[in-house]
Amino acid sequence: MRDGIIVAMPLIIIGSLFLVISGIAIPGWIEWLEAQGIQPYLMKAVNGTFGLMGLVASFGVAHSIARQYNKDGGSAGIIAMSAFLVVTPNVMTGDKVPEEAIPQIYMGSQGLFVALIIGIISGLIFQWFINRNIRIKMPDQVPPAVAQSFSALIPGAAIIILWLAVYIALDNLPFGNIHELIVNTLGVPLSLMGGSLIGTIILVGLNSAFWFVGIHGANVVNAVIQPIWLKNIDENRLAYQANPHGDLPHIITQPFIDNFVFMGGGGSTIGLVIVIAILAFKKRSSKITKTMAPL
């Protein structure tokens, strides 16, 4: 999940830059952007980058899983992304008639949990088929790119049929769509853990405890809770777009954790590095001083 989400990080960072430009805290700046008609274009860039977090994560997670099994990650990612769109409901008109459009809200943070689940399951199914040679094999003379495309046909069809069946089942049951179902069952408890002060303290404590016993704490804790922190960023974005002068719903987000909790690594290791450097210079310890001098 970690590697899959990292795929979306460039879009998140680029979208954040446009979002910052649209809301610089200078008196009259936002009003000037709106008066000149620039603000809608900035928001278009934000929605086209930041707002695709979930869709891109579905590709990234499936791609990462397939690559870990030394399989075609590109095909697995594209199939997972298609499956994400298959299970996502269409925009409905006032007469409850579906249009040929996908709600943009599900492309971002609201669809992140579903994207992770689809990416994991689709990636595992894809490698299962390939490992058992349940695929269409082309002659050796066929270019590798074409051969990979045909190899992905059978697992791809199985994955799409599976998620289409999930969509049909939920569409005929009173649970709503898969996004609402997953957010209500998994998203709410995890959001309470990752979005509250007490929950964050517990998570950071677990991170350091894992490091203390020789386990990579970030790989264990952040893999589960990082989607919550990224989701909180996007919910802040949506709240800002709805009311630029209002309060944002979340303080604890991924940048908050990076800047104020994990400065220098797990346990705010940068503080330890600074103390070692000061003591090294004070005690004139040549070996430590030379090591810390580049700081």
Contacts in CASP RR format, 6 or more apart in sequence:
PFRMAT RR
TARGET T0000
AUTHOR 0000-0000-0000
METHOD contacts of the structure
MODEL  1
MRDGIIVAMPLIIIGSLFLVISGIAIPGWIEWLEAQGIQPYLMKAVNGTF
GLMGLVASFGVAHSIARQYNKDGGSAGIIAMSAFLVVTPNVMTGDKVPEE
AIPQIYMGSQGLFVALIIGIISGLIFQWFINRNIRIKMPDQVPPAVAQSF
SALIPGAAIIILWLAVYIALDNLPFGNIHELIVNTLGVPLSLMGGSLIGT
IILVGLNSAFWFVGIHGANVVNAVIQPIWLKNIDENRLAYQANPHGDLPH
IITQPFIDNFVFMGGGGSTIGLVIVIAILAFKKRSSKITKTMAPL
1 61 0 8 1.000
1 116 0 8 1.000
1 120 0 8 1.000
1 223 0 8 1.000
1 224 0 8 1.000
1 226 0 8 1.000
1 227 0 8 1.000
2 219 0 8 1.000
2 222 0 8 1.000
2 223 0 8 1.000
2 226 0 8 1.000
3 60 0 8 1.000
3 61 0 8 1.000
3 64 0 8 1.000
4 57 0 8 1.000
4 60 0 8 1.000
4 61 0 8 1.000
4 63 0 8 1.000
4 64 0 8 1.000
5 57 0 8 1.000
5 60 0 8 1.000
5 61 0 8 1.000
5 116 0 8 1.000
5 226 0 8 1.000
5 227 0 8 1.000
5 230 0 8 1.000
7 56 0 8 1.000
7 57 0 8 1.000
7 59 0 8 1.000
7 60 0 8 1.000
7 63 0 8 1.000
7 64 0 8 1.000
8 52 0 8 1.000
8 53 0 8 1.000
8 54 0 8 1.000
8 56 0 8 1.000
8 57 0 8 1.000
8 60 0 8 1.000
11 48 0 8 1.000
11 49 0 8 1.000
11 50 0 8 1.000
11 51 0 8 1.000
11 52 0 8 1.000
11 53 0 8 1.000
11 56 0 8 1.000
12 49 0 8 1.000
12 50 0 8 1.000
12 53 0 8 1.000
12 230 0 8 1.000
12 233 0 8 1.000
14 45 0 8 1.000
14 49 0 8 1.000
14 50 0 8 1.000
15 45 0 8 1.000
15 46 0 8 1.000
15 48 0 8 1.000
15 49 0 8 1.000
15 50 0 8 1.000
16 50 0 8 1.000
16 233 0 8 1.000
18 42 0 8 1.000
18 45 0 8 1.000
18 46 0 8 1.000
18 49 0 8 1.000
18 50 0 8 1.000
19 42 0 8 1.000
19 46 0 8 1.000
19 50 0 8 1.000
19 237 0 8 1.000
19 240 0 8 1.000
21 42 0 8 1.000
22 30 0 8 1.000
22 33 0 8 1.000
22 39 0 8 1.000
22 42 0 8 1.000
22 43 0 8 1.000
22 46 0 8 1.000
22 244 0 8 1.000
23 29 0 8 1.000
23 30 0 8 1.000
23 33 0 8 1.000
23 240 0 8 1.000
23 244 0 8 1.000
24 30 0 8 1.000
30 39 0 8 1.000
30 244 0 8 1.000
33 39 0 8 1.000
33 42 0 8 1.000
43 241 0 8 1.000
46 237 0 8 1.000
46 241 0 8 1.000
47 104 0 8 1.000
50 108 0 8 1.000
50 233 0 8 1.000
50 234 0 8 1.000
50 237 0 8 1.000
51 104 0 8 1.000
51 107 0 8 1.000
51 108 0 8 1.000
51 109 0 8 1.000
51 234 0 8 1.000
51 237 0 8 1.000
52 107 0 8 1.000
52 108 0 8 1.000
53 107 0 8 1.000
53 108 0 8 1.000
53 109 0 8 1.000
53 112 0 8 1.000
53 230 0 8 1.000
53 234 0 8 1.000
54 84 0 8 1.000
54 107 0 8 1.000
54 108 0 8 1.000
54 109 0 8 1.000
54 111 0 8 1.000
54 112 0 8 1.000
54 114 0 8 1.000
54 115 0 8 1.000
55 81 0 8 1.000
55 84 0 8 1.000
55 85 0 8 1.000
55 107 0 8 1.000
55 108 0 8 1.000
55 115 0 8 1.000
57 112 0 8 1.000
57 115 0 8 1.000
57 116 0 8 1.000
57 119 0 8 1.000
57 227 0 8 1.000
58 77 0 8 1.000
58 80 0 8 1.000
58 81 0 8 1.000
58 83 0 8 1.000
58 84 0 8 1.000
58 114 0 8 1.000
58 115 0 8 1.000
58 116 0 8 1.000
58 118 0 8 1.000
58 119 0 8 1.000
58 122 0 8 1.000
59 77 0 8 1.000
59 78 0 8 1.000
59 80 0 8 1.000
59 81 0 8 1.000
60 77 0 8 1.000
60 80 0 8 1.000
60 119 0 8 1.000
61 80 0 8 1.000
61 115 0 8 1.000
61 116 0 8 1.000
61 119 0 8 1.000
61 120 0 8 1.000
61 123 0 8 1.000
62 73 0 8 1.000
62 76 0 8 1.000
62 77 0 8 1.000
62 79 0 8 1.000
62 80 0 8 1.000
62 81 0 8 1.000
62 118 0 8 1.000
62 119 0 8 1.000
62 120 0 8 1.000
62 122 0 8 1.000
62 123 0 8 1.000
62 126 0 8 1.000
63 73 0 8 1.000
63 74 0 8 1.000
63 76 0 8 1.000
63 77 0 8 1.000
63 80 0 8 1.000
65 76 0 8 1.000
65 119 0 8 1.000
65 120 0 8 1.000
65 123 0 8 1.000
65 124 0 8 1.000
65 126 0 8 1.000
65 127 0 8 1.000
66 72 0 8 1.000
66 73 0 8 1.000
66 74 0 8 1.000
66 75 0 8 1.000
66 76 0 8 1.000
66 77 0 8 1.000
66 123 0 8 1.000
66 126 0 8 1.000
66 127 0 8 1.000
67 73 0 8 1.000
69 127 0 8 1.000
69 130 0 8 1.000
69 131 0 8 1.000
71 126 0 8 1.000
71 127 0 8 1.000
71 130 0 8 1.000
71 131 0 8 1.000
72 130 0 8 1.000
72 148 0 8 1.000
72 151 0 8 1.000
72 152 0 8 1.000
75 126 0 8 1.000
75 148 0 8 1.000
75 149 0 8 1.000
75 151 0 8 1.000
75 152 0 8 1.000
75 156 0 8 1.000
76 122 0 8 1.000
76 123 0 8 1.000
76 126 0 8 1.000
76 127 0 8 1.000
76 152 0 8 1.000
77 119 0 8 1.000
77 122 0 8 1.000
77 123 0 8 1.000
79 122 0 8 1.000
79 126 0 8 1.000
79 152 0 8 1.000
79 155 0 8 1.000
79 156 0 8 1.000
79 159 0 8 1.000
79 160 0 8 1.000
80 118 0 8 1.000
80 119 0 8 1.000
80 122 0 8 1.000
80 123 0 8 1.000
80 159 0 8 1.000
82 160 0 8 1.000
83 118 0 8 1.000
83 119 0 8 1.000
83 122 0 8 1.000
83 159 0 8 1.000
83 160 0 8 1.000
83 162 0 8 1.000
83 163 0 8 1.000
84 114 0 8 1.000
84 115 0 8 1.000
84 118 0 8 1.000
84 119 0 8 1.000
85 102 0 8 1.000
86 160 0 8 1.000
86 163 0 8 1.000
86 164 0 8 1.000
86 167 0 8 1.000
87 114 0 8 1.000
87 118 0 8 1.000
87 163 0 8 1.000
87 164 0 8 1.000
87 166 0 8 1.000
87 167 0 8 1.000
87 170 0 8 1.000
87 177 0 8 1.000
87 178 0 8 1.000
88 102 0 8 1.000
88 103 0 8 1.000
88 106 0 8 1.000
88 111 0 8 1.000
88 114 0 8 1.000
88 177 0 8 1.000
88 178 0 8 1.000
88 179 0 8 1.000
89 98 0 8 1.000
89 103 0 8 1.000
89 106 0 8 1.000
89 167 0 8 1.000
89 171 0 8 1.000
89 177 0 8 1.000
89 179 0 8 1.000
90 98 0 8 1.000
90 99 0 8 1.000
90 100 0 8 1.000
90 101 0 8 1.000
90 102 0 8 1.000
90 103 0 8 1.000
91 98 0 8 1.000
91 99 0 8 1.000
91 101 0 8 1.000
91 102 0 8 1.000
91 103 0 8 1.000
92 98 0 8 1.000
92 99 0 8 1.000
93 99 0 8 1.000
105 238 0 8 1.000
106 114 0 8 1.000
106 179 0 8 1.000
108 234 0 8 1.000
109 230 0 8 1.000
109 231 0 8 1.000
109 232 0 8 1.000
109 233 0 8 1.000
109 234 0 8 1.000
109 235 0 8 1.000
109 238 0 8 1.000
110 179 0 8 1.000
110 183 0 8 1.000
110 234 0 8 1.000
111 179 0 8 1.000
111 183 0 8 1.000
112 227 0 8 1.000
112 230 0 8 1.000
112 231 0 8 1.000
112 234 0 8 1.000
113 179 0 8 1.000
113 182 0 8 1.000
113 183 0 8 1.000
113 186 0 8 1.000
113 187 0 8 1.000
113 227 0 8 1.000
114 178 0 8 1.000
114 179 0 8 1.000
114 182 0 8 1.000
116 227 0 8 1.000
117 182 0 8 1.000
118 163 0 8 1.000
122 159 0 8 1.000
122 163 0 8 1.000
125 155 0 8 1.000
125 158 0 8 1.000
125 159 0 8 1.000
125 162 0 8 1.000
126 152 0 8 1.000
126 155 0 8 1.000
126 156 0 8 1.000
126 159 0 8 1.000
128 155 0 8 1.000
129 135 0 8 1.000
129 154 0 8 1.000
129 155 0 8 1.000
129 156 0 8 1.000
129 158 0 8 1.000
130 151 0 8 1.000
130 155 0 8 1.000
134 154 0 8 1.000
134 155 0 8 1.000
135 150 0 8 1.000
135 151 0 8 1.000
135 152 0 8 1.000
135 153 0 8 1.000
135 154 0 8 1.000
135 155 0 8 1.000
136 150 0 8 1.000
136 151 0 8 1.000
136 153 0 8 1.000
136 154 0 8 1.000
137 147 0 8 1.000
137 150 0 8 1.000
137 151 0 8 1.000
138 146 0 8 1.000
138 147 0 8 1.000
138 150 0 8 1.000
138 151 0 8 1.000
142 150 0 8 1.000
166 178 0 8 1.000
167 177 0 8 1.000
167 178 0 8 1.000
170 176 0 8 1.000
170 177 0 8 1.000
170 178 0 8 1.000
170 181 0 8 1.000
171 177 0 8 1.000
175 181 0 8 1.000
187 228 0 8 1.000
190 224 0 8 1.000
190 225 0 8 1.000
190 227 0 8 1.000
190 228 0 8 1.000
191 228 0 8 1.000
191 231 0 8 1.000
191 232 0 8 1.000
192 199 0 8 1.000
193 199 0 8 1.000
193 202 0 8 1.000
193 203 0 8 1.000
193 225 0 8 1.000
193 228 0 8 1.000
194 200 0 8 1.000
194 203 0 8 1.000
194 225 0 8 1.000
194 228 0 8 1.000
194 229 0 8 1.000
194 232 0 8 1.000
194 252 0 8 1.000
195 228 0 8 1.000
195 229 0 8 1.000
195 232 0 8 1.000
195 250 0 8 1.000
195 252 0 8 1.000
196 252 0 8 1.000
197 252 0 8 1.000
200 252 0 8 1.000
200 257 0 8 1.000
200 261 0 8 1.000
203 221 0 8 1.000
203 225 0 8 1.000
204 261 0 8 1.000
204 267 0 8 1.000
206 217 0 8 1.000
206 220 0 8 1.000
206 221 0 8 1.000
207 217 0 8 1.000
207 218 0 8 1.000
207 220 0 8 1.000
207 221 0 8 1.000
207 222 0 8 1.000
207 266 0 8 1.000
207 267 0 8 1.000
208 217 0 8 1.000
208 266 0 8 1.000
208 267 0 8 1.000
210 216 0 8 1.000
210 217 0 8 1.000
210 220 0 8 1.000
210 221 0 8 1.000
211 217 0 8 1.000
211 266 0 8 1.000
211 267 0 8 1.000
217 266 0 8 1.000
218 262 0 8 1.000
218 266 0 8 1.000
226 254 0 8 1.000
229 252 0 8 1.000
229 253 0 8 1.000
229 254 0 8 1.000
229 256 0 8 1.000
229 257 0 8 1.000
230 253 0 8 1.000
230 254 0 8 1.000
232 249 0 8 1.000
232 250 0 8 1.000
232 252 0 8 1.000
232 253 0 8 1.000
232 254 0 8 1.000
233 250 0 8 1.000
233 253 0 8 1.000
233 254 0 8 1.000
233 255 0 8 1.000
235 249 0 8 1.000
235 250 0 8 1.000
236 248 0 8 1.000
236 249 0 8 1.000
236 250 0 8 1.000
236 253 0 8 1.000
239 246 0 8 1.000
239 247 0 8 1.000
239 248 0 8 1.000
239 249 0 8 1.000
240 246 0 8 1.000
240 248 0 8 1.000
261 267 0 8 1.000
261 268 0 8 1.000
262 268 0 8 1.000
263 269 0 8 1.000
263 270 0 8 1.000
263 271 0 8 1.000
264 270 0 8 1.000
264 271 0 8 1.000
264 273 0 8 1.000
273 292 0 8 1.000
273 295 0 8 1.000
274 295 0 8 1.000
276 288 0 8 1.000
276 292 0 8 1.000
277 292 0 8 1.000
277 295 0 8 1.000
279 285 0 8 1.000
279 288 0 8 1.000
280 288 0 8 1.000
280 289 0 8 1.000
280 291 0 8 1.000
280 292 0 8 1.000
281 289 0 8 1.000
281 292 0 8 1.000
END
